[in-house]
Amino acid sequence: MGKSVSVAVSVSIALFAIGLIAIAALFLTPLLAHGATAPTWVYALTPLTPIGFLVGVVAAVLGGRAGDHEQAP
C-alpha cells in the first residue's frame, strides 16, 4: 500500500498547487488586465485546492492505518 499512498500524496500536492495558482491568478488578473475578470477556466480550477487537500489527508490517514497493521507484535 506504500506505493499507492505515495502516488496519492503526489497527486494531492499537484492538485493543491494547481488550485493555489488558479486562486492567485483569480486575484491577480484584475490587477494586471486593468479590471478585466479572470477567464472561466480559472474559476473552474480553484476548487482543486480543497480537493487536493482532502486527497492528501485521506492518503495520510490510510497510509498511517496500513503502517499500524504491519507493526503489530
NUTIMI-677953 format. One record per residue: x negated, z negated, y of N, C-alpha, C, O in turn; residue in one letter. Coordinates in pm, whole numbers. Example, Ala and Ser with C-alpha at 12.3 -4.5 7.8 and 13.67 -1.06 7.14 Angstrom:
<rec <-1319,-780,-569>,<-1230,-780,-450>,<-1320,-780,-330>,<-1424,-846,-332>,"a">
<rec <-1285,-708,-225>,<-1367,-714,-106>,<-1290,-787,3>,<-1341,-804,114>,"s">
This chain:
<rec <-82,0,-119>,<0,0,0>,<-86,0,125>,<-35,24,235>,"m">
<rec <-214,-26,113>,<-301,-33,229>,<-314,99,303>,<-319,102,426>,"g">
<rec <-319,209,228>,<-333,341,290>,<-208,377,370>,<-219,430,480>,"k">
<rec <-88,349,316>,<35,382,387>,<52,296,511>,<105,343,612>,"s">
<rec <7,172,506>,<13,86,624>,<-81,139,731>,<-47,139,849>,"v">
<rec <-199,183,690>,<-295,238,785>,<-239,363,852>,<-257,381,972>,"s">
<rec <-174,448,776>,<-113,569,832>,<0,530,926>,<14,589,1034>,"v">
<rec <81,433,887>,<193,390,972>,<142,331,1103>,<202,355,1208>,"a">
<rec <34,256,1099>,<-22,199,1221>,<-77,310,1310>,<-61,306,1432>,"v">
<rec <-142,408,1251>,<-193,521,1329>,<-79,599,1394>,<-89,639,1511>,"s">
<rec <27,621,1320>,<144,691,1375>,<206,609,1487>,<246,664,1590>,"v">
<rec <215,478,1468>,<276,393,1571>,<192,394,1699>,<248,393,1809>,"s">
<rec <61,394,1685>,<-25,400,1803>,<-6,532,1876>,<1,535,1999>,"i">
<rec <3,641,1801>,<23,772,1863>,<158,780,1934>,<165,828,2047>,"a">
<rec <264,732,1869>,<396,734,1932>,<398,648,2058>,<452,689,2161>,"l">
<rec <339,530,2049>,<336,440,2164>,<259,502,2280>,<301,494,2395>,"f">
<rec <145,564,2250>,<64,627,2355>,<137,744,2420>,<133,759,2542>,"a">
<rec <202,827,2340>,<279,938,2396>,<390,886,2486>,<415,942,2593>,"i">
<rec <457,781,2442>,<562,721,2524>,<509,666,2655>,<573,682,2760>,"g">
<rec <393,600,2650>,<334,546,2774>,<294,657,2870>,<312,645,2991>,"l">
<rec <239,766,2816>,<203,879,2901>,<327,940,2964>,<326,978,3081>,"i">
<rec <436,948,2887>,<561,1001,2941>,<617,910,3051>,<668,960,3151>,"a">
<rec <606,779,3034>,<653,687,3137>,<569,701,3263>,<623,701,3374>,"i">
<rec <438,714,3246>,<351,735,3363>,<387,865,3433>,<393,870,3556>,"a">
<rec <410,971,3356>,<448,1100,3415>,<582,1089,3486>,<604,1154,3589>,"a">
<rec <672,1009,3432>,<803,991,3492>,<792,932,3632>,<864,973,3723>,"l">
<rec <702,837,3650>,<685,775,3780>,<592,854,3873>,<608,848,3995>,"f">
<rec <497,927,3816>,<402,1000,3900>,<453,1136,3946>,<409,1186,4049>,"l">
<rec <545,1196,3872>,<594,1329,3908>,<655,1334,4048>,<621,1425,4123>,"t">
<rec <741,1241,4087>,<795,1248,4224>,<688,1231,4331>,<698,1288,4440>,"p">
<rec <585,1154,4301>,<479,1135,4400>,<394,1260,4416>,<353,1295,4526>,"l">
<rec <367,1326,4304>,<278,1442,4307>,<351,1573,4335>,<290,1669,4382>,"l">
<rec <481,1578,4308>,<557,1702,4326>,<649,1694,4448>,<749,1765,4455>,"a">
<rec <616,1609,4544>,<689,1598,4671>,<837,1570,4651>,<923,1634,4712>,"h">
<rec <867,1473,4565>,<1004,1427,4548>,<1081,1493,4436>,<1195,1454,4409>,"g">
<rec <1025,1591,4369>,<1094,1656,4258>,<1102,1561,4139>,<1013,1479,4118>,"a">
<rec <1208,1573,4063>,<1222,1486,3946>,<1142,1543,3829>,<1105,1660,3827>,"t">
<rec <1116,1458,3734>,<1040,1498,3616>,<1127,1589,3528>,<1249,1581,3532>,"a">
<rec <1063,1675,3450>,<1140,1761,3358>,<1214,1677,3253>,<1178,1563,3226>,"p">
<rec <1315,1736,3196>,<1398,1665,3097>,<1316,1619,2977>,<1343,1513,2921>,"t">
<rec <1217,1698,2935>,<1140,1660,2817>,<1061,1531,2840>,<1030,1460,2744>,"w">
<rec <1027,1501,2965>,<958,1375,2994>,<1053,1258,2969>,<1014,1157,2911>,"v">
<rec <1178,1273,3014>,<1277,1170,2988>,<1301,1154,2837>,<1323,1043,2789>,"y">
<rec <1297,1264,2764>,<1321,1259,2619>,<1207,1192,2544>,<1229,1136,2436>,"a">
<rec <1086,1196,2598>,<971,1135,2530>,<956,985,2557>,<887,917,2482>,"l">
<rec <1019,934,2661>,<1000,792,2694>,<1047,695,2586>,<987,588,2573>,"t">
<rec <1151,725,2507>,<1188,630,2400>,<1085,616,2289>,<1100,530,2202>,"p">
<rec <983,700,2289>,<880,687,2185>,<800,558,2199>,<741,511,2101>,"l">
<rec <797,500,2318>,<722,375,2336>,<780,262,2250>,<706,204,2170>,"t">
<rec <909,228,2263>,<960,120,2176>,<965,159,2029>,<952,74,1942>,"p">
<rec <985,288,2000>,<986,331,1860>,<848,309,1798>,<836,259,1687>,"i">
<rec <743,347,1871>,<607,324,1823>,<577,176,1805>,<511,137,1710>,"g">
<rec <627,95,1898>,<607,-50,1887>,<675,-104,1761>,<615,-182,1687>,"f">
<rec <799,-62,1738>,<871,-110,1620>,<807,-63,1490>,<801,-140,1394>,"l">
<rec <760,60,1486>,<691,109,1366>,<565,26,1340>,<535,-7,1226>,"v">
<rec <493,-8,1446>,<373,-90,1431>,<404,-230,1381>,<333,-283,1296>,"g">
<rec <510,-289,1433>,<548,-424,1389>,<591,-422,1243>,<551,-508,1165>,"v">
<rec <672,-324,1206>,<717,-314,1067>,<598,-291,974>,<590,-350,867>,"v">
<rec <505,-205,1014>,<387,-180,932>,<302,-305,917>,<249,-332,809>,"a">
<rec <288,-381,1024>,<209,-504,1017>,<276,-608,927>,<208,-676,850>,"a">
<rec <407,-620,938>,<479,-717,854>,<471,-676,707>,<443,-759,621>,"v">
<rec <495,-548,679>,<488,-503,540>,<346,-511,486>,<327,-541,368>,"l">
<rec <247,-483,569>,<108,-495,526>,<70,-639,498>,<-6,-665,405>,"g">
<rec <122,-732,576>,<96,-874,553>,<162,-923,427>,<105,-1005,355>,"g">
<rec <281,-875,399>,<351,-915,276>,<281,-860,153>,<275,-927,50>,"r">
<rec <229,-740,162>,<157,-683,48>,<31,-764,19>,<-5,-783,-97>,"a">
<rec <-35,-812,123>,<-154,-894,105>,<-122,-1029,45>,<-204,-1084,-30>,"g">
<rec <-5,-1085,75>,<34,-1214,19>,<52,-1207,-133>,<12,-1298,-204>,"d">
<rec <110,-1099,-181>,<134,-1086,-325>,<5,-1064,-402>,<-6,-1107,-517>,"h">
<rec <-91,-1000,-342>,<-216,-972,-412>,<-305,-1096,-423>,<-388,-1102,-513>,"e">
<rec <-291,-1194,-335>,<-378,-1311,-332>,<-318,-1432,-404>,<-369,-1543,-389>,"q">
<rec <-213,-1413,-480>,<-151,-1526,-550>,<-247,-1580,-656>,<-312,-1502,-726>,"a">
<rec <-257,-1715,-668>,<-351,-1774,-766>,<-308,-1758,-908>,<-378,-1803,-999>,"p">
